[in-house]
Amino acid sequence: MRRIPYRIGYFGGRHREGYRQVERRTIGATALDVGAVGLGCMPMSWGYSRSQQRGDRSLRAVHAALDAGVSLLDTADMYGPFTNELLVGRVLKERRADAFVSTKCGLLVGDQHVVANGRPGYVRRACDASLRRLQTDVIDLYQLHRADPEVPVEETWGAMAELVAAGKVRALGLCAVGARPARRGGTADPYEGTIRQLERVQQVFPVAAVEAELSVWSPEALERLLPWCRARGVGLLAAMPLGSGFLTGTLTPGGGFEPDDPRARHPRFTAEMMAANQPLVAGLRRVAARHGDGVTPAQVALAWVLGQGPHVVPVPGTKRERWAVENAGAAELRLTARDLAEIDALPPPRGSWD
């Protein structure tokens, strides 16, 4: 794996000497330009143990990612709620030119519940609020987090398209409904509902990107969703490309999670299922070892995602500077035909419903 010298650091929003240059990718018909690996900002203030969420450390992680060639910063108004956008906004205030910002609307967070809201008036207000928190004049990619079952998705998408016309948003994206609940029910195509939504909104305004889970751990999007995107020039933002940390090889079966960590209740993170899926991690380790010292299973997992097509951008989430830089380095790793064949031959991932 070729190493490109660089220094971590920032000053007044300008690159320091040694700023890392990595592969760029284009997504959507308007050819939005982003670094090959993105940064999921959600863990910095939502979804994982609150005891590990520290603002200053998270800010360092975002700056380090930008210095390492990452540009796409993925957030949402519901993360926190709102605090994640505020955190990203502190970085954008200094380094807007370095970043491609993606945020989302459509979900409201209550004390113990999350509900969808796709009313056009709400979408307009949500966008204005996100712009204020992000300290920017324009959102590069505005995504619909979830469609509201009480509002035709065309109405929601139409309101989002108006934001593009107003110059507040550059492009629109849609978050896919997760595949795993459908898999429990035995649905042949776990993304059938998402594709139906995409076909409908595409008639109103072009879809630039779809965000969906994709990893060695969860490859379901390869069956129909990815081909749909490829045929239409739509980018795929691969969410959870490291399997919520499992594919990094740093989690120990039975090691436990803090009570507020969702993995403590997730069926794939029981001690039994983590042990059953260890062959996946072992296979990634074998491939990493062939590429030399310093190459990690996480980088192999991300390189596999990158290899699914030039319009695919993995968006691994992290709140630590070290992992942000390591993840960005996956853009330099080129898997061989032997590597890909070995990964394809690994046992299929198991869940408690298998």
HUKANOR-V439090 format. One record per backbone hydrogen bond with DSSP energy under -0.5 kcal/mol. NH is the residue of the N-H (numbers start at 1). CO is the residue of the C=O. Records with the same first field share a line. If there is no record, write none. Layout:
NH = CO + CO
This chain:
5 = 3
11 = 14
14 = 11
19 = 16
20 = 67
22 = 20
25 = 34
27 = 32
31 = 28
32 = 27
34 = 25 + 32
36 = 23
38 = 314
39 = 72
40 = 316
41 = 39 + 74
44 = 41
45 = 42
46 = 42
52 = 49
53 = 50
54 = 52
58 = 54
59 = 55
60 = 56
61 = 57
62 = 58
63 = 59
64 = 60
65 = 61
66 = 62
67 = 63
68 = 64
69 = 66
70 = 65
73 = 71 + 100
74 = 39 + 72
75 = 73 + 102
77 = 104
79 = 76
80 = 78
82 = 77
83 = 81
84 = 79
86 = 82
87 = 83
88 = 84
89 = 85
90 = 86 + 87
91 = 87 + 88
92 = 88
93 = 89
94 = 91
95 = 91
96 = 92
98 = 95
99 = 95 + 96
100 = 71
101 = 99
102 = 73 + 100
103 = 141
105 = 143
108 = 115
110 = 108 + 113
115 = 108
117 = 106
123 = 119
124 = 120
125 = 121
126 = 122
127 = 123
128 = 124
129 = 125
130 = 126
131 = 127
132 = 128
133 = 129
134 = 130
135 = 131 + 132
136 = 131
139 = 168
140 = 101 + 138
141 = 101
142 = 171
143 = 103 + 141
144 = 173
145 = 105 + 143
149 = 147
151 = 148
155 = 152
156 = 152
157 = 153
158 = 154
159 = 155
160 = 156
161 = 157
162 = 158
163 = 159
164 = 160
165 = 161
166 = 162
167 = 164
168 = 163
169 = 163
170 = 139
171 = 140
173 = 142
174 = 209
175 = 144
176 = 211
183 = 179
184 = 180
185 = 181
186 = 183
187 = 182
190 = 188
192 = 189
195 = 191
196 = 192
197 = 193
198 = 194
199 = 195
200 = 196
201 = 197
202 = 198
203 = 199 + 200
204 = 201
205 = 201
208 = 172 + 206
209 = 172
210 = 235
211 = 174
212 = 210 + 237
214 = 239
215 = 218
222 = 219
223 = 220
224 = 220
226 = 221
228 = 224
229 = 225
230 = 226
231 = 227
232 = 228 + 229
233 = 229 + 230
234 = 229
235 = 208
236 = 311
237 = 210 + 235
238 = 236 + 313
239 = 212 + 237
240 = 315
241 = 238
243 = 240
245 = 242
246 = 243
247 = 242
248 = 245
249 = 246
250 = 245
253 = 251
255 = 252
261 = 258
262 = 47 + 260
264 = 261
265 = 262
266 = 263
269 = 266
270 = 267
274 = 270
275 = 271
276 = 272
277 = 273
278 = 275
280 = 277
281 = 277
282 = 278
283 = 279
284 = 280
285 = 281
286 = 282
287 = 283
288 = 284
289 = 285
290 = 286
291 = 287 + 288
292 = 289
295 = 292
300 = 296
301 = 297
302 = 298
303 = 299
304 = 300
305 = 301
306 = 302
307 = 303
308 = 305
309 = 306
312 = 309
313 = 236
314 = 36
315 = 238
318 = 40
324 = 320
325 = 321
326 = 322
327 = 323
328 = 324
329 = 325
330 = 327
331 = 328
332 = 329
333 = 330
335 = 333
340 = 336
341 = 337
342 = 338
343 = 339
344 = 340
345 = 341
346 = 343
354 = 351
